[in-house]
């Protein structure tokens, strides 16, 4: 699921890149919503994303009916809001069959109000696992988005994990790998791609318990009730406390 200011071709490129670099198993599908695909189209994209949420829910239903045994949802930026709304709708409608098929959710630099995300997650109930959020406070785009919405931060630039304490989510802070705007570090940083690529069997890693899964990645681990944050660092980098 692509984000703001992204056309269909760019969405295809990004999902193909992720599938190749991370060796994602199974069949890869792209859900493309009608972005204006221009920097000044932020408001247009916000409403288009809301318009597209029912379409995503329908696609998930179709994939389930086609015989999928496990569905992994990956969304970027504003597309993360579409994903959360689709999951919320499924929960409200009592579509437990589809929700049980979800083998994980990955939100990359999610451009979502933190409080709205919390309410959506609580409405869903038991979140698909793993539920992973990639983000950093160094994301320049989310800094602008937060200012436009009169906030200090968005979900993808979260600094206070206590705001998600009751949710079973894992926040991966990728600030050490930022290049450029920092809004798509998972695809833009060769070092981060290499790090994630060292998980020999990503599907198996996703199915492990939380503690075992986090042990595969180098970094500082913080926990607040149900929520976990991992401040990732490159392999071989000095521990944060050792830096001067």
RADA-V401149 format. One record per residue. N is the residue number from 1. SS is DSSP state (H for helix, E for strand, - for the rest). PSI is psi in degrees with one decimal (NA if undefined). BURIAL is + if it has 24 or more other C-alpha atoms within 12 Angstrom, else -. Layout:
BEGIN
n = {N/N}
ss = {SS/SS}
psi = {PSI/PSI}
burial = {BURIAL/BURIAL}
END
This chain:
BEGIN
n = {1/2/3/4/5/6/7/8/9/10/11/12/13/14/15/16/17/18/19/20/21/22/23/24/25/26/27/28/29/30/31/32/33/34/35/36/37/38/39/40/41/42/43/44/45/46/47/48/49/50/51/52/53/54/55/56/57/58/59/60/61/62/63/64/65/66/67/68/69/70/71/72/73/74/75/76/77/78/79/80/81/82/83/84/85/86/87/88/89/90/91/92/93/94/95/96/97/98/99/100/101/102/103/104/105/106/107/108/109/110/111/112/113/114/115/116/117/118/119/120/121/122/123/124/125/126/127/128/129/130/131/132/133/134/135/136/137/138/139/140/141/142/143/144/145/146/147/148/149/150/151/152/153/154/155/156/157/158/159/160/161/162/163/164/165/166/167/168/169/170/171/172/173/174/175/176/177/178/179/180/181/182/183/184/185/186/187/188/189/190/191/192/193/194/195/196/197/198/199/200/201/202/203/204/205/206/207/208/209/210/211/212/213/214/215/216/217/218/219/220/221/222/223/224/225/226/227/228/229/230/231/232/233/234/235/236/237/238/239/240/241/242/243/244}
ss = {-/-/-/-/-/-/-/H/H/H/H/H/H/H/H/H/H/H/H/H/H/-/-/-/-/-/-/-/-/-/-/-/-/-/-/-/-/-/-/-/-/H/H/H/H/H/H/H/H/H/H/H/H/H/H/H/H/H/H/H/H/H/H/H/H/-/-/-/-/-/E/E/E/E/E/E/-/-/H/H/H/H/H/H/H/H/H/H/H/H/H/H/-/-/-/H/H/H/H/H/H/E/E/E/E/E/E/E/-/-/-/-/-/H/H/H/H/H/H/H/H/H/H/H/-/-/-/-/-/-/E/E/E/E/E/-/-/-/-/H/H/H/H/H/H/H/H/H/-/-/-/-/-/-/H/H/H/-/-/-/H/H/H/H/-/-/-/-/-/E/E/E/E/-/H/H/H/-/-/-/-/-/-/-/H/H/H/H/-/H/H/H/H/H/H/H/H/-/-/-/-/H/H/H/H/H/H/-/-/H/H/H/H/H/-/-/-/-/E/E/E/E/E/E/-/-/E/E/E/E/E/E/-/-/-/-/-/-/-/H/H/H/-/-}
psi = {117.0/174.7/-159.3/148.5/46.6/124.5/179.3/-44.1/-40.7/-38.4/-42.5/-44.1/-46.1/-45.2/-34.8/-39.4/-47.5/-43.7/-39.1/-49.3/-38.9/0.5/49.7/133.5/159.2/-169.4/134.1/127.9/145.9/129.1/114.8/123.4/159.8/79.8/149.7/-19.2/42.2/146.5/-32.7/9.2/25.9/-50.2/-41.0/-44.0/-35.7/-44.9/-33.6/-37.1/-42.4/-39.9/-31.6/-5.7/-37.0/-32.6/-38.9/-42.8/-40.8/-39.9/-42.4/-40.8/-43.0/-41.4/-40.4/-43.8/-24.8/-6.3/12.9/136.1/-23.5/133.0/127.2/121.4/129.2/126.0/149.5/138.0/-124.0/-23.2/-20.0/-34.9/-38.9/-43.8/-48.1/-38.6/-38.0/-41.6/-39.0/-42.8/-42.3/-40.8/-43.4/-36.7/-5.1/26.1/68.3/-28.0/-46.6/-43.1/-35.1/-22.3/-15.8/116.5/13.1/157.2/133.4/119.4/121.3/119.4/51.9/125.4/75.2/141.5/131.3/-42.9/-37.5/-42.7/-44.1/-44.8/-39.5/-45.2/-41.4/-33.2/-35.3/-36.9/-116.4/114.3/144.7/144.9/138.0/155.4/105.0/134.8/120.3/128.8/174.9/144.7/-8.0/6.0/107.9/-36.6/-44.5/-26.3/-42.9/-43.3/-41.9/-41.6/-39.8/-29.5/8.0/33.8/168.1/-27.1/162.1/174.3/-39.9/-6.9/26.1/136.1/-17.1/98.1/-22.3/-21.8/-17.4/15.3/-38.6/-3.5/140.6/82.7/158.0/118.9/117.2/109.0/113.9/24.3/-29.4/-12.7/7.8/133.8/139.5/-131.6/-19.6/16.3/-9.7/55.3/-35.1/-31.2/-22.4/-20.7/113.4/-35.7/-40.7/-40.8/-41.6/-40.9/-50.7/-32.2/-14.6/-4.0/105.1/-37.5/91.4/-33.2/-44.1/-37.6/-40.3/-29.9/-6.9/168.6/163.0/-45.6/-43.1/-39.5/-43.2/-27.1/-14.6/-13.5/137.9/135.3/179.0/128.6/129.1/141.6/141.1/104.8/-114.9/-19.9/146.9/139.7/139.1/116.6/97.0/148.7/157.1/152.6/132.4/-3.1/153.9/145.6/151.4/-38.3/-16.9/-6.9/151.7/NA}
burial = {+/+/+/+/+/+/+/-/-/-/+/-/-/+/+/-/-/+/+/-/+/+/-/+/-/-/-/+/+/+/+/+/+/+/+/-/+/-/-/-/-/+/-/-/+/+/-/+/+/+/-/+/+/+/+/+/+/-/+/+/+/-/+/-/-/-/-/-/-/+/+/+/+/+/+/+/+/+/+/+/+/+/+/+/+/+/+/+/+/+/+/-/-/-/-/-/-/+/+/+/+/+/+/+/+/+/+/+/+/+/+/+/+/+/-/-/+/+/-/+/+/+/-/+/-/+/+/+/+/+/+/+/+/+/+/+/+/+/+/+/+/+/+/-/+/+/-/-/-/-/-/-/+/+/+/+/+/+/+/+/+/-/+/+/-/-/+/+/+/+/+/+/+/+/+/+/+/+/-/-/-/+/+/+/+/+/+/-/+/-/+/+/+/+/+/+/+/-/+/-/-/+/-/-/+/+/-/-/-/+/-/-/+/+/-/+/+/+/+/+/+/+/+/-/-/-/+/+/+/+/+/+/+/+/-/-/-/-/-/-/-/-/-/-}
END
